[in-house]
Amino acid sequence: MEAEAKTRLIYILAASHSGSTLLASLLANHPRVCTAGELKLTSLGDVVQYRCSCRAFIEHCPFWLGISEDMTCKGFAFSVSNAGTDLTTGATPYVQRLLRPLHRGPVLEWLRDTALALSPQWRTRLPQIQAHNAALAACISVRTGKPILIDSSKIALRLKYLLRNPGLDVQVIRLVRDGRGVALTYTDPAHFADAQEPQLRGGGTGGDRLNERLSFAEAIWEWRRSTEEAETVLASMPQDRWIEVRYEDLCVRPRATLERLFRFIGVDAGAGFVPQRSDEHHIIGNGMRFDTTREVVLDDRWKSALNARELQTFDSIAGKVSRRLGYV
């Protein structure tokens, strides 16, 4: 029996609130590219109240119900509340502790892999997780009729295992955004990184997300750590398998930026430029997926929201990293 062909997957690697949902939805306007957002399928909160980007409750969305049926036909139990695609969900405390640290280069990752291999549960679960991810990617691709799938999960450790997945052919888009703008979103995600309509924030439940707020110093460290983690993963990849793009370029020069990315993906660069988000996708992720304003607009509120002291704090913690990325 012939092995199934690998599904092509484009992984967006980024700090959270860097514009990954926007990028994924714009790329998926191409006739050969699709997305369903963050395929790790975690952080949904109250799944009963969580809404798909089509605004249907996720458990009643026709698209996701269809995906569940497709997964069943492949022999996989699947629901958005129990997707089987996340590394930590259902793991033992031992495995969860080992998966908690950020990716920190080949030596430490070898130590992590060695320690994980001592867990019988991990040895059983990892092939299952890999199979679920490959099957889900294939089902979304088939159901949308588009052969290339965008996963906007962003997490570097997830990428590590997707790169090892025998059912996936993975390329990476590293999306970067000015750390000052990202850090601001962490201080008040409901206001700076969610749907414009308050009643649709928090996954469509109208949550205020107060429990997610960080102090500005904590927010800077969060951005710096995720940025450095991305660099360690990419250092182990062939340079022709990943590309870097700035959120600011995507917003200010969308056509040139998308055409460059389409060439990297290997599809007709002239066939997919649509300078606005679409209502046709069924996306899990950032609340901006609900916004009725379809035009792409640069969010640079940090320039007026941050005071001199906060800017100095940012520079002392993450200035070198930011300048390394070309931000001044």
HUMOBEL-V596739 format. One record per pair of residues at least 12 apart in sequence whose ideal C-beta (glycine too) atoms are under 10 Angstrom apart, sorted by the first residue. I is the first residue (numbers start at 1). J is the second residue. D is the distance in whole Angstrom. If there is no record, write none. Layout:
((I/J/D) (I/J/D))
This chain:
((3/166/9) (3/167/9) (4/74/10) (4/134/8) (4/135/9) (4/138/7) (4/167/7) (5/138/9) (5/147/9) (5/167/9) (5/169/9) (6/134/8) (6/137/9) (6/138/9) (6/165/9) (6/166/8) (6/167/6) (6/168/6) (6/169/4) (6/170/9) (7/133/10) (7/134/7) (7/135/9) (7/136/9) (7/137/4) (7/138/5) (7/139/9) (7/140/9) (7/141/6) (7/142/9) (7/147/8) (7/148/8) (7/149/6) (7/165/9) (7/167/7) (7/168/6) (7/169/7) (7/170/9) (8/32/9) (8/33/9) (8/137/9) (8/141/8) (8/146/10) (8/147/6) (8/148/5) (8/149/7) (8/168/8) (8/169/5) (8/170/8) (8/171/8) (8/265/8) (8/266/9) (9/39/9) (9/133/9) (9/134/9) (9/137/6) (9/138/10) (9/140/10) (9/141/9) (9/148/8) (9/149/5) (9/150/8) (9/151/6) (9/162/7) (9/163/10) (9/165/8) (9/167/9) (9/168/5) (9/169/7) (9/170/5) (9/171/8) (9/172/10) (10/23/10) (10/24/9) (10/27/7) (10/33/8) (10/35/9) (10/148/6) (10/149/7) (10/150/5) (10/151/7) (10/152/9) (10/169/10) (10/170/8) (10/171/5) (10/172/7) (10/173/6) (10/243/10) (10/261/9) (10/264/9) (10/265/6) (11/39/9) (11/149/10) (11/150/8) (11/151/5) (11/152/8) (11/153/7) (11/154/8) (11/155/9) (11/156/10) (11/158/8) (11/159/5) (11/162/6) (11/163/8) (11/168/9) (11/170/6) (11/171/7) (11/172/5) (11/173/7) (11/174/9) (11/242/9) (12/24/6) (12/27/9) (12/35/9) (12/38/9) (12/150/7) (12/151/7) (12/152/5) (12/153/8) (12/154/6) (12/159/9) (12/172/8) (12/173/5) (12/174/8) (12/175/6) (12/245/9) (13/151/10) (13/152/10) (13/153/9) (13/154/6) (13/155/8) (13/156/6) (13/158/9) (13/159/6) (13/172/5) (13/173/7) (13/174/5) (13/175/7) (13/176/10) (13/226/9) (13/229/9) (13/230/5) (13/231/10) (13/233/7) (13/234/7) (13/242/8) (13/244/9) (14/152/8) (14/153/10) (14/154/5) (14/155/9) (14/156/9) (14/173/8) (14/174/7) (14/175/4) (14/176/7) (14/177/7) (14/182/9) (14/226/8) (14/227/9) (14/230/7) (14/245/10) (14/247/8) (15/154/7) (15/156/10) (15/175/9) (15/176/8) (15/177/7) (15/179/8) (15/182/5) (15/183/9) (15/185/9) (15/186/9) (15/222/7) (15/223/5) (15/224/9) (15/225/9) (15/226/4) (15/227/6) (15/229/9) (15/230/8) (16/38/10) (16/43/10) (16/154/6) (16/155/9) (16/182/8) (16/185/8) (16/186/8) (16/189/9) (16/193/8) (16/222/8) (16/223/9) (16/226/7) (16/285/10) (16/286/8) (17/154/10) (17/177/8) (17/181/8) (17/182/6) (17/183/9) (17/184/9) (17/185/4) (17/186/7) (17/189/7) (17/192/8) (17/193/4) (17/194/9) (17/219/10) (17/222/10) (17/223/9) (17/247/10) (17/286/7) (17/288/10) (17/299/10) (18/152/10) (18/154/8) (18/174/10) (18/175/5) (18/176/7) (18/177/4) (18/178/9) (18/179/9) (18/181/9) (18/182/6) (18/185/9) (18/193/10) (18/223/9) (18/226/9) (18/227/10) (18/246/9) (18/247/6) (18/286/10) (19/152/10) (19/175/6) (19/176/9) (19/177/6) (19/181/9) (19/182/9) (19/193/10) (19/245/9) (19/246/9) (19/247/4) (19/248/9) (19/250/6) (19/251/8) (19/286/9) (19/288/9) (19/296/10) (19/298/10) (19/299/8) (20/35/10) (20/37/9) (20/38/8) (20/150/9) (20/151/10) (20/152/4) (20/153/8) (20/154/5) (20/173/9) (20/175/6) (20/177/9) (20/247/9) (20/285/7) (20/286/7) (21/35/9) (21/37/6) (21/38/8) (21/53/9) (21/152/6) (21/154/10) (21/193/10) (21/277/9) (21/281/10) (21/283/6) (21/284/9) (21/285/4) (21/286/4) (21/287/8) (21/288/6) (21/289/6) (22/152/9) (22/175/9) (22/247/8) (22/250/7) (22/251/8) (22/254/10) (22/277/7) (22/285/10) (22/286/8) (22/288/7) (22/289/9) (22/291/10) (22/296/7) (22/297/10) (22/299/9) (23/35/9) (23/150/8) (23/152/7) (23/173/7) (23/175/6) (23/245/8) (23/247/8) (23/250/6) (23/257/9) (23/258/9) (23/261/8) (23/296/10) (24/36/9) (24/37/6) (24/38/9) (24/149/10) (24/150/4) (24/151/8) (24/152/4) (24/173/9) (24/175/10) (24/277/10) (24/281/8) (24/283/7) (24/285/8) (24/286/10) (24/289/9) (25/37/8) (25/53/8) (25/150/9) (25/152/9) (25/274/10) (25/276/9) (25/277/5) (25/278/6) (25/279/10) (25/280/10) (25/281/6) (25/283/6) (25/285/9) (25/286/10) (25/288/9) (25/289/7) (25/294/10) (25/296/10) (26/150/10) (26/250/7) (26/254/7) (26/257/9) (26/258/6) (26/261/9) (26/272/9) (26/273/9) (26/274/7) (26/275/8) (26/276/8) (26/277/7) (26/278/9) (26/296/7) (27/148/9) (27/150/5) (27/152/9) (27/173/8) (27/258/7) (27/261/7) (27/262/8) (27/265/8) (27/267/10) (27/272/7) (28/144/8) (28/146/8) (28/148/9) (28/149/9) (28/150/6) (28/152/10) (28/272/9) (28/274/10) (28/277/9) (28/278/7) (28/280/8) (28/281/6) (28/283/8) (29/258/9) (29/271/10) (29/272/6) (29/273/8) (29/274/4) (29/275/9) (29/276/8) (29/277/8) (29/278/6) (29/280/9) (29/281/9) (30/146/8) (30/148/8) (30/150/10) (30/258/8) (30/261/10) (30/262/6) (30/265/8) (30/267/6) (30/268/8) (30/269/9) (30/271/6) (30/272/3) (30/273/8) (30/274/8) (31/145/9) (31/146/7) (31/267/8) (31/268/8) (31/271/6) (31/272/7) (32/145/9) (32/146/6) (32/147/6) (32/148/6) (32/262/9) (32/265/8) (32/266/9) (32/267/5) (32/268/8) (32/271/8) (32/272/8) (33/141/10) (33/144/9) (33/146/6) (33/147/8) (33/148/5) (33/149/8) (33/150/6) (33/261/10) (33/262/8) (33/265/7) (33/267/7) (33/271/10) (33/272/7) (34/137/10) (34/140/6) (34/141/6) (34/142/10) (34/143/9) (34/144/4) (34/145/8) (34/146/4) (34/147/8) (34/148/7) (34/149/6) (34/150/7) (34/280/10) (34/281/8) (34/282/10) (35/53/10) (35/140/8) (35/144/9) (35/146/9) (35/148/9) (35/149/7) (35/150/4) (35/151/8) (35/152/7) (35/281/6) (35/282/9) (35/283/6) (35/284/10) (35/285/9) (36/52/9) (36/53/9) (36/63/8) (36/64/8) (36/67/8) (36/80/10) (36/136/9) (36/137/9) (36/139/10) (36/140/5) (36/143/9) (36/144/8) (36/149/8) (36/150/8) (36/151/8) (36/152/9) (36/281/7) (36/282/6) (36/283/6) (36/284/6) (36/285/9) (37/52/9) (37/53/7) (37/150/8) (37/151/8) (37/152/6) (37/153/8) (37/281/8) (37/282/8) (37/283/4) (37/284/4) (37/285/4) (37/286/8) (37/289/7) (38/85/10) (38/151/7) (38/152/5) (38/153/5) (38/154/7) (38/155/9) (38/158/10) (38/283/8) (38/284/5) (38/285/5) (38/286/9) (39/83/8) (39/85/6) (39/86/9) (39/132/10) (39/133/7) (39/136/6) (39/137/7) (39/140/8) (39/149/8) (39/150/9) (39/151/5) (39/152/8) (39/153/6) (39/158/9) (39/162/9) (39/284/8) (39/285/10) (40/83/8) (40/85/6) (40/86/5) (40/87/8) (40/88/9) (40/89/9) (40/133/9) (40/151/8) (40/152/10) (40/153/4) (40/154/9) (40/155/7) (40/158/6) (40/162/10) (40/284/9) (41/58/10) (41/64/10) (41/78/9) (41/79/9) (41/80/6) (41/81/8) (41/82/9) (41/83/4) (41/84/9) (41/85/6) (41/86/7) (41/89/9) (41/132/10) (41/136/8) (41/153/9) (41/284/7) (42/83/8) (42/85/9) (42/86/5) (42/87/10) (42/88/8) (42/89/7) (42/153/9) (42/155/9) (42/158/10) (42/284/10) (43/86/10) (43/203/8) (43/212/10) (43/284/9) (43/285/9) (44/58/7) (44/80/7) (44/81/7) (44/83/10) (44/203/6) (44/204/10) (44/284/7) (45/202/7) (45/203/5) (45/204/9) (45/205/7) (45/207/7) (45/209/10) (46/81/10) (46/202/9) (46/203/8) (46/204/10) (46/205/6) (46/207/9) (47/59/6) (47/79/9) (47/80/7) (47/81/4) (47/82/9) (47/203/9) (48/60/10) (48/81/9) (48/205/9) (49/202/9) (49/203/7) (49/204/7) (49/205/4) (49/206/9) (49/207/9) (50/80/8) (50/81/9) (50/202/9) (50/203/4) (50/204/6) (50/205/7) (50/284/8) (51/195/10) (51/200/7) (51/203/7) (51/204/3) (51/205/8) (51/284/10) (51/287/10) (51/289/9) (51/290/8) (52/64/6) (52/80/9) (52/203/10) (52/204/8) (52/281/9) (52/282/5) (52/283/7) (52/284/7) (52/289/9) (52/290/10) (53/204/9) (53/277/9) (53/278/10) (53/279/8) (53/280/10) (53/281/6) (53/282/6) (53/283/4) (53/284/8) (53/285/8) (53/286/10) (53/287/10) (53/288/9) (53/289/4) (53/290/7) (53/291/10) (54/279/7) (54/280/9) (54/281/8) (54/282/6) (54/283/9) (54/289/9) (54/290/10) (55/200/8) (55/204/7) (55/279/9) (55/289/10) (55/290/7) (56/204/10) (56/282/9) (57/204/8) (58/79/9) (58/80/5) (58/81/8) (58/203/8) (58/204/8) (58/282/9) (58/284/7) (59/79/7) (59/80/7) (59/81/7) (61/80/8) (61/282/6) (61/284/10) (62/282/9) (63/140/9) (63/143/7) (63/144/9) (63/281/9) (63/282/4) (64/78/9) (64/79/8) (64/80/6) (64/140/10) (64/143/10) (64/282/7) (64/284/9) (65/79/9) (65/80/10) (66/139/9) (66/140/10) (66/143/6) (66/282/10) (67/79/9) (67/80/8) (67/83/10) (67/136/7) (67/139/5) (67/140/7) (67/142/10) (67/143/6) (67/282/9) (68/80/8) (68/83/10) (68/139/9) (69/139/9) (69/143/10) (70/135/9) (70/136/9) (70/138/9) (70/139/4) (70/140/9) (70/142/7) (70/143/6) (71/83/9) (71/84/9) (71/132/8) (71/135/6) (71/136/7) (71/138/9) (71/139/6) (72/139/10) (73/135/10) (73/139/9) (74/131/9) (74/132/10) (74/134/10) (74/135/5) (74/136/9) (74/138/8) (74/139/7) (75/131/9) (75/135/8) (76/128/9) (76/131/7) (76/132/6) (76/134/10) (76/135/5) (76/136/8) (76/139/9) (77/132/9) (78/132/7) (78/135/8) (78/136/7) (78/139/8) (80/284/7) (83/129/10) (83/132/7) (83/133/9) (83/136/7) (83/284/10) (84/125/9) (84/128/7) (84/129/6) (84/131/9) (84/132/4) (84/133/8) (84/135/9) (84/136/8) (85/129/7) (85/130/9) (85/131/10) (85/132/5) (85/133/5) (85/134/10) (85/135/9) (85/136/6) (85/137/9) (85/151/10) (85/153/9) (85/158/9) (85/162/10) (86/99/10) (86/129/8) (86/132/9) (86/133/9) (86/153/9) (86/155/9) (86/158/8) (87/99/6) (87/116/10) (87/122/9) (87/125/9) (87/126/8) (87/129/6) (87/133/10) (87/155/9) (87/157/7) (87/158/7) (87/160/9) (87/161/7) (88/100/8) (88/129/10) (88/157/9) (88/158/10) (89/125/10) (89/129/9) (90/121/9) (90/125/7) (90/129/10) (91/116/10) (91/119/9) (91/121/7) (91/122/7) (91/125/7) (91/129/10) (92/119/7) (92/120/9) (92/121/5) (92/122/8) (92/125/9) (94/115/9) (94/116/9) (94/118/8) (94/119/6) (94/121/8) (94/122/8) (95/115/9) (95/116/7) (95/118/10) (95/119/5) (95/121/7) (95/122/5) (95/125/8) (95/126/10) (97/115/9) (98/111/9) (98/112/6) (98/113/9) (98/114/10) (98/115/5) (98/116/5) (98/118/9) (98/119/8) (98/122/8) (99/112/8) (99/116/8) (99/122/9) (99/157/7) (99/158/10) (100/157/9) (101/157/9) (101/229/10) (102/155/9) (102/156/7) (102/157/7) (102/225/6) (102/226/8) (102/228/8) (102/229/4) (102/230/10) (102/232/8) (102/233/10) (103/155/9) (103/156/5) (103/157/5) (103/158/10) (103/159/8) (103/160/6) (103/228/9) (103/229/5) (103/230/8) (103/231/10) (103/232/5) (103/233/5) (103/236/9) (104/156/10) (104/225/10) (104/228/8) (104/229/7) (104/232/6) (104/233/10) (105/229/10) (105/231/10) (105/232/5) (105/233/9) (105/235/7) (105/236/8) (106/232/8) (106/235/9) (106/236/6) (108/232/9) (109/157/9) (109/160/7) (109/232/8) (109/233/9) (109/236/8) (112/157/9) (112/160/9) (113/160/10) (126/161/7) (126/164/9) (127/166/10) (129/158/10) (129/161/7) (129/165/9) (130/161/7) (130/162/8) (130/164/7) (130/165/5) (130/166/7) (130/167/7) (130/168/9) (131/165/9) (131/166/9) (131/167/7) (132/167/10) (133/151/9) (133/158/9) (133/161/8) (133/162/7) (133/165/6) (133/167/8) (133/168/7) (134/162/9) (134/165/6) (134/166/7) (134/167/3) (134/168/6) (135/167/8) (136/149/9) (136/151/10) (137/149/5) (137/151/8) (137/162/9) (137/165/9) (137/167/7) (137/168/6) (137/169/10) (137/170/10) (138/167/7) (138/168/9) (140/282/9) (143/282/10) (144/280/9) (144/281/9) (144/282/9) (146/267/10) (147/267/9) (148/169/9) (148/171/9) (148/265/6) (148/266/8) (148/267/7) (149/168/9) (150/173/8) (150/265/9) (150/281/10) (150/283/10) (151/168/9) (151/170/9) (152/173/9) (152/175/9) (152/283/8) (152/284/9) (152/285/6) (152/286/8) (153/284/10) (153/285/9) (154/175/8) (154/226/8) (154/230/9) (154/285/9) (155/226/9) (155/229/9) (155/230/10) (155/233/10) (156/172/10) (156/174/10) (156/226/7) (156/227/10) (156/228/10) (156/229/4) (156/230/5) (156/231/9) (156/232/7) (156/233/5) (156/234/9) (157/229/8) (157/233/8) (159/172/7) (159/229/10) (159/230/9) (159/233/6) (159/234/9) (159/237/9) (159/242/10) (160/232/10) (160/233/6) (160/236/9) (163/233/8) (163/236/9) (163/237/7) (163/241/9) (169/241/10) (170/237/9) (170/241/8) (170/242/9) (171/237/9) (171/240/9) (171/241/5) (171/242/7) (171/243/8) (171/264/7) (171/265/7) (171/266/9) (172/230/9) (172/233/8) (172/234/7) (172/237/7) (172/241/6) (172/242/4) (172/243/7) (172/244/9) (172/264/10) (173/242/7) (173/243/6) (173/244/8) (173/245/6) (173/261/6) (173/264/8) (173/265/9) (174/227/10) (174/230/6) (174/231/9) (174/233/9) (174/234/6) (174/237/10) (174/242/6) (174/243/7) (174/244/5) (174/245/7) (174/246/10) (175/230/9) (175/243/10) (175/244/8) (175/245/6) (175/246/8) (175/247/6) (175/250/8) (176/227/7) (176/230/8) (176/244/6) (176/245/8) (176/246/6) (176/247/7) (176/248/9) (176/249/10) (176/322/10) (176/325/5) (176/326/9) (176/327/9) (177/223/9) (177/227/10) (177/246/7) (177/247/4) (177/248/7) (177/250/9) (177/251/10) (177/299/9) (177/300/10) (177/302/10) (177/325/9) (177/327/9) (178/223/10) (178/246/8) (178/247/8) (178/248/7) (178/300/8) (178/302/7) (178/303/9) (178/314/10) (178/322/7) (178/325/8) (178/326/10) (178/327/5) (178/328/10) (179/219/9) (179/220/7) (179/222/10) (179/223/5) (179/224/7) (179/226/10) (179/227/7) (179/302/9) (179/314/7) (179/317/9) (179/318/5) (179/319/9) (179/321/7) (179/322/5) (179/325/8) (179/327/7) (180/216/10) (180/219/10) (180/220/9) (180/223/9) (180/300/9) (180/302/5) (180/303/8) (180/305/9) (180/306/6) (180/310/8) (180/311/7) (180/314/6) (180/315/9) (180/318/9) (180/322/8) (180/327/8) (181/193/10) (181/223/9) (181/247/8) (181/248/9) (181/298/9) (181/299/7) (181/300/6) (181/301/7) (181/302/4) (181/303/8) (181/305/9) (181/306/9) (181/327/10) (182/219/8) (182/220/9) (182/222/8) (182/223/5) (182/224/10) (182/226/9) (182/227/9) (182/247/9) (182/302/9) (182/318/10) (183/214/8) (183/216/6) (183/217/9) (183/218/9) (183/219/4) (183/220/5) (183/221/9) (183/222/7) (183/223/5) (183/224/9) (183/302/8) (183/306/8) (183/310/9) (183/313/9) (183/314/6) (183/317/9) (183/318/8) (184/216/8) (184/219/7) (184/220/10) (184/223/10) (184/299/9) (184/300/10) (184/301/7) (184/302/5) (184/303/10) (184/305/6) (184/306/6) (184/310/9) (184/314/10) (185/214/10) (185/219/8) (185/223/9) (185/286/10) (185/299/9) (185/301/9) (185/302/9) (186/212/8) (186/213/7) (186/214/5) (186/215/9) (186/216/8) (186/218/7) (186/219/4) (186/220/9) (186/221/10) (186/222/6) (186/223/7) (187/212/10) (187/213/6) (187/214/6) (187/215/7) (187/216/6) (187/218/9) (187/219/5) (187/220/10) (187/305/9) (187/306/10) (187/310/9) (188/208/9) (188/209/8) (188/210/9) (188/212/9) (188/213/6) (188/214/9) (188/219/10) (188/305/9) (189/201/9) (189/202/9) (189/207/10) (189/208/10) (189/209/5) (189/210/10) (189/212/5) (189/213/7) (189/214/9) (189/219/10) (189/286/9) (189/287/9) (190/202/7) (190/206/10) (190/207/7) (190/208/5) (190/209/4) (190/210/8) (190/212/8) (190/213/9) (190/287/8) (191/208/9) (191/209/9) (191/213/10) (191/301/9) (191/305/10) (192/299/8) (192/301/7) (192/302/9) (192/305/8) (193/209/9) (193/212/9) (193/286/7) (193/287/7) (193/288/8) (193/299/9) (194/207/9) (194/208/10) (194/209/7) (194/286/7) (194/287/4) (194/288/7) (194/290/9) (194/291/10) (195/286/9) (195/287/4) (195/288/6) (195/289/8) (195/290/4) (195/291/6) (195/292/10) (196/287/8) (196/288/8) (196/290/8) (196/291/5) (196/292/8) (196/293/7) (197/287/9) (197/290/7) (197/291/8) (197/292/8) (199/290/10) (200/287/6) (200/289/9) (200/290/4) (200/291/9) (201/287/5) (201/290/9) (202/287/7) (203/284/9) (203/285/10) (203/287/7) (203/290/10) (204/287/8) (204/289/10) (204/290/7) (207/287/10) (209/287/9) (215/313/10) (216/306/8) (216/307/10) (216/309/9) (216/310/5) (216/313/6) (216/314/8) (216/317/10) (217/310/9) (217/313/6) (217/314/9) (217/316/9) (217/317/7) (219/310/10) (219/313/10) (219/314/9) (219/317/10) (219/318/10) (220/310/9) (220/313/7) (220/314/5) (220/315/9) (220/316/9) (220/317/4) (220/318/5) (220/319/10) (220/321/10) (220/322/10) (221/317/6) (221/318/8) (222/318/10) (223/314/9) (223/317/9) (223/318/6) (223/321/8) (223/322/9) (224/314/9) (224/317/6) (224/318/4) (224/319/10) (224/320/9) (224/321/5) (224/322/9) (225/318/9) (225/321/10) (227/318/8) (227/321/6) (227/322/9) (227/324/9) (227/325/7) (228/318/10) (228/321/7) (228/324/10) (230/242/10) (230/244/10) (231/321/9) (231/324/9) (231/325/10) (240/264/9) (241/264/10) (242/264/9) (243/260/8) (243/261/7) (243/263/9) (243/264/5) (243/265/9) (244/325/9) (244/326/10) (245/257/6) (245/258/9) (245/260/7) (245/261/6) (245/264/9) (246/325/8) (246/326/8) (246/327/9) (247/298/8) (247/299/9) (247/300/10) (248/298/6) (248/299/10) (248/300/8) (248/327/9) (249/298/10) (250/296/7) (250/298/9) (251/295/10) (251/296/5) (251/297/7) (251/298/4) (251/299/8) (251/300/9) (252/296/9) (252/297/10) (252/298/6) (252/300/10) (254/273/8) (254/274/9) (254/275/5) (254/276/9) (254/295/10) (254/296/5) (255/269/10) (255/270/10) (255/273/5) (255/274/10) (255/275/7) (256/269/10) (256/273/10) (257/273/10) (258/272/7) (258/273/6) (258/274/9) (258/275/9) (259/272/8) (259/273/7) (274/294/9) (274/296/10) (275/294/9) (275/295/7) (275/296/6) (276/293/9) (276/294/4) (276/295/5) (276/296/7) (277/289/8) (277/291/8) (277/292/10) (277/293/9) (277/294/5) (277/295/8) (277/296/8) (278/294/8) (279/292/9) (279/294/8) (302/314/9))
